[in-house]
């Protein structure tokens, strides 16, 4: 029997919800690329429930304990005295979410000789040191596409919030004011702007499709160029590198994975090459941006706005400079954690576990690392081209 440790975010401060704002969530048949949704043999939860918090347990406890496994759930994940650190030493499987990541550093992995499988309930496995996982022969898997559309929707929302200067206008209402000039002095139309997409994978492609009707001029850069018919359909301009892309856009959205090549990419030099008054929305990973370079660019006016919901580290400390920098629209990492997304990634996590315990092949789109190297989605997203 196995020991599974799940690190999930804490329950709401007001307690686990006795009811929800809506009674149902929409039923989605397939993802836009035709990939099937998670297909576990059964579910022990009601879709639309809060599953990603400690009390929600991803709906896994009955399934795991009925099979004789040990299941530990905690939100206490940081520091040598944390529950996660103590339970990790004899864990066989670790489950984590990008929103409340259980960082599997080389040091932690060295303390976990039994660890064979790390699952991301959601998308993005950079909280696992993948090089060490490869060396240890571990499997790293994530629930690909489970929350991609939700992240794309959040991205479009934040683009509009920045360009239209929505958040200051909302604060004016809360304050009882009616300060028209103060708010519209920084408000623009998205229509006609050059919008760049950095990495046009599942999320980036969905952002392209959702922004096209706004009458923008779309640009993109990706390691893999999109098919000619897609470029023609959306009138896309392809740029060979990020340097060319950022020089030619008013708004940039970021969707690349965090790798050695992208870490700290948005530094003073790259930001200074952008059009003055550009906007950046980054729902990918906070560490792709140099923290203080973003602050300096906003303070100088080089950037007109910055938003996203990813930070480095996560959770962000109370004194993180992005909390107080000017003209930002940051959120905690919530873009991929809507209740419908939680239902999909909880089901996908169970599907992965069912396959793992049965000795069956985990579907390739979920695989990041396997058999001593990058595989499946990992070979496309993380391996060097």
N, C-alpha and C positions, 0 to 999 in steps of 0.2 A: 504494500500500500504506500501511497505517496503523501508527502506533506506539501500543501499548496498555501502560499502566503500571498494575500491580496492587499495592496496598499491603495486605499480609496480616499476620496476627499470626505471631510467631516459632514455630518448632517446639518441641516439648516439651524441657525441659532435659535429659531422658534420651535424646533422639534421637527421630527419627520412628518411630512404632510398627511393629515387625515383625509384630505381631498385635494383635487387638482382643478386648475382653471378650466380645463376642458375634460369631457368624459371619454373622448376617443382621440386617436391620432390617425392620420391618413394611412391607408394601406398602399405601400409602394411595391409594384410587382417585380421590377428589375431596375438595375442601375442604368444610366444613360448609355454606357458602352456595351450593354447587353449582359454584363456579368450578373450572375444570380445573387440574390441576397443571401445572408447566412442561412444554412440549412441544417440546424441541429435536429437530432431525433425527437426532442421534446423541449418544452419550455416550462419553467416553474415560476413564471412571473407574468404580470399583465403589462403588455406594451403601453407605454405612456406613464409608467411609474418612475419614481426617482431611484434608479438602479446603481448609479455611480458613487453614491455615498456609502458610508459604513453600514448603515442599517439596510440599504438596498442590496448589498453583497453581490451585485451583478446577477442576482437570482440563482446563485450557484450552490448554496449550502445543501439543500436537499439532495441534489444530484450527486455532489461529491461525498457527502456523509453516508448516503444510502449505499454507495459503492465501497465504503470502508476507508475512505481517505480522511486525512486531517486537514481542516480548513481554518486558517487564521486570517482574520480581517482586521486591519488597523489603519488609522490615518497618521499615526505617529511614525515618521519616517526619517527624520534628520538627527544626526549625532550618534555617538557610540552608545549612548544609553537609551536610544529609541527602541520601541517594540520591534520595528522592522530589523534593526541591526541584530537584535538578540535572536529573533526567529529565523533569520536568514541562514544561520550557520548549518542547519540540517534540512533546509528546504530543498525540495526537488523541483518545484515550479514557483515562479514569481509572476504575479499579474499586477500591472500598473497602468495608469492612465497618463496621457501627456499633460493633463491639466493639474495633476498632483503627482509628479513623477517620483518614483522610487529609483534614485540614481544608483545604477549598478556600475560602480567605478572598478578599476582594476583591483584596488585594495579590497573592496567588498567581495568581488568575485573570487579572490584568493581565499577568502574566509568561508566560501560556500562550496565545498568539494562535491556535494551531491547535486548541485543545481544543473539541470539539464535543459530546462525550457524557460524562456522569458517571453511573456505575452504582453503586448501592448493592447489594452482594451481601447481601441481607437486607432489613430494613424500617427506614425512617427516614432521611431525606436532609438533616437539619438541619446536618450537617457541611459541606454545600455552601452557600455564601452564595447563596440562591435569587434574591434581588433582582438580584444581579450576573449570575447565570446567565441570567435573563430578559433583561436588558439586552444581553448578548452573543449572544442568540439560541441558546443551548445547549439541548440536551435533557438532562434529568435523569430517571433511571428507577430503580426499585427492584423487588425481587421480592416483590410484595405477597402476603401470606398464607403465605409460605414457612415462617416460624417463629412465627406467631401463637399456635398452640396450645401450642407449647413454652414461650412466654413466659407464657401463661395458667397452665399447670401450675406453673411456677416461682413465680408470684404466689401461688397457693393454698398451695404448700409454705411460702413465707415467712410468710404470714398465720398458718398453724398453728404454725410455729416460734416466732413472737413470742408469740402468745396463750398457747400451752401452755408457754412458757419452755423450749423444747427445747434450745437451744444451751448454756446453763449446765448443764443436766442431763447432757448429753453430755460436757462438760468435766469434770464430777465423776467420771464413769466413767473417763476417760483418766487422771485424777489418782489413781485407786485408791480413791476415796471412796464414801460411801453416805449423803450428806447430804440426807435427805428434806426436812426442814423448810426448809433453805436454798433448795431449788429450788421447792417447791410454794408458798412464800410469795408468788411472783409468777406462779403458774400459774392460768389461767382456762379455762373452756369457751367455745368459739366459739358453741355452741348458744344461741339466744335473743338474740344481739347484733345491733345495727343495723350493717349493713355498707354502705358507700357506694362506688359506682363512678364515678370521674371520667373521663368519656368512654367511651361504650358502643359503640365501633366493633368491629372484628373481635376484638381482644384483650379489650376490656372485656366484650363480649357473651359470649365464651367463659368469662370469669371468673364472670359471673353464673350461667351454666348449671352451672358446676362447684361453686359455693358454695351454690346453692339447696338441695341435699339435706342440708346441715348444719343445717337448721332455723333459719337466720338470717332477719332482716327486711332485705330488700334495698332500697336507695335508689340513685338515679343522677342524674347531670346530663350532658347532652350538647347540643351545638349543634343536633342534629337528634333530635327525640323519637322513641322507638321506637314501632312500631305498637301499637295498643291491645291486640291479642290477645297480643303478647309481654309487655306489662306485666301483663296479667291472668294469664298462665300462670305467671309468676314472682313474682306479687304485688309488683310494683315500685312504689315511690313516686318520682315524678319531681319534681325540684327545678329551679326556673328558673335558679338560679345557684349557683356554687360556695360562696358564703357561706352560703346556706341548707343546702346539702348537708352541709358540715363540722360545722355546729352540731348535727346530728341523728344522728350516727353514732358508733359506738365504734371501728370499723375503716374505714380509707379506702384504696382502691387507686387508683393514678393511671395513666392510659393515654392522656393527651392528647399531641399532638405539641408540640414546642418551637417556639413562635412568639413574636412580640412581645408578645402578650397573656398567654402563660403563663410567660414567663421570670421567675424570681424570685417567682412567685405565692405560694408557701408561705413567707410572711415572718412576722415576729413578730406582726403584727396578726391575720393569718388563723389562725395556730396558736393564739393566745390565745383565739380564739372557739370552739375545739373543746372537747369534754368532757374534763375532766382525766383523764389516763390513757388517752387514745386511742392507736391504733396507725396508722402509715402504712406502706404498702408501695408503692414507686415503681419499677416496671420500665420507665418511659417514657423520661425524660431527666433527668439529674441537675440541670441548670440550671433546671428548673421549681421547684426548692426553693432558698431562700436558705440557703447552706451553714451559716453560723454560727447562723442562726435555728433550724435543726434541732438543732444542738448545744445551744443554750441551752434549748430546749424539753425535751430529754431530761434535761439536768442539773437542771432545776427540777422535773421530774416532770409537767409539762404533757402531754408524750408519755410513754407507757409503753414504747414501742418504735418503731424505725424500721428498715426493711429495703428492699432493692431491689438492683439490680446495675448501676445507671447512676450515673455520677459526672461532675463538671465540674472539670477537663478529664478526658479519657481518653487514655491510662491515667492513673490518679490517682497523684500523687507519693507517695513513701513517708511524708511527713509530713502527708498530707491529714487534717484533723481528724475526718473520718468513720471513719477506721481505728481511732481510740481513744475515740470518744465512748461513753457508757454505753448499755447495753440496745439494741444494734444487731445486725442480722443481715445485714450487707452481704456481697455476693459481687462478684468482678470481673464484667465484663459477659459473662455466660455463658448467660443464660436462653434466648437464641435461637440458640445455637451448638451444640446437640446434634448428634451425627453424622447422625441423620435430617434435621434442619433443614439442615445443610450440604449434603446431597445435593440437597435441593430448591432451595436458593438458588444452588448452583453450576449446576444444570440451567437455572434461570431466567436466570442471567447469560448462559449460552451462547445461550439462546433469543433474548434481547435482542440480542446481538451478531450472530447469524445474520440477524435481521430488518434490523438496521442496515446491515450490509455488503451485503445484497441489495437495499437501497433499499425495503424493505417496511415496512408500518406495524407499530410495536411495539404490542402489545395495550394498550388504554386503562387497564386496572387497574394496569399497571406504570408509567405515566407520571405524573411529578410536575410537570415544567416542559417545555413544548414550544411552538415557534412564537411565542416572545416573551411567554408568560404561563403561568399555572397551567393545567393540563389534567389530564384523567383523575382519578386518585386525588388528585393535588395540588389540584385545584379543590375537592374535597370537604374535604380535611384541612387545607390550608394557607391557601387564599384566605379573605379576610374574608367573613363571612356577609352 
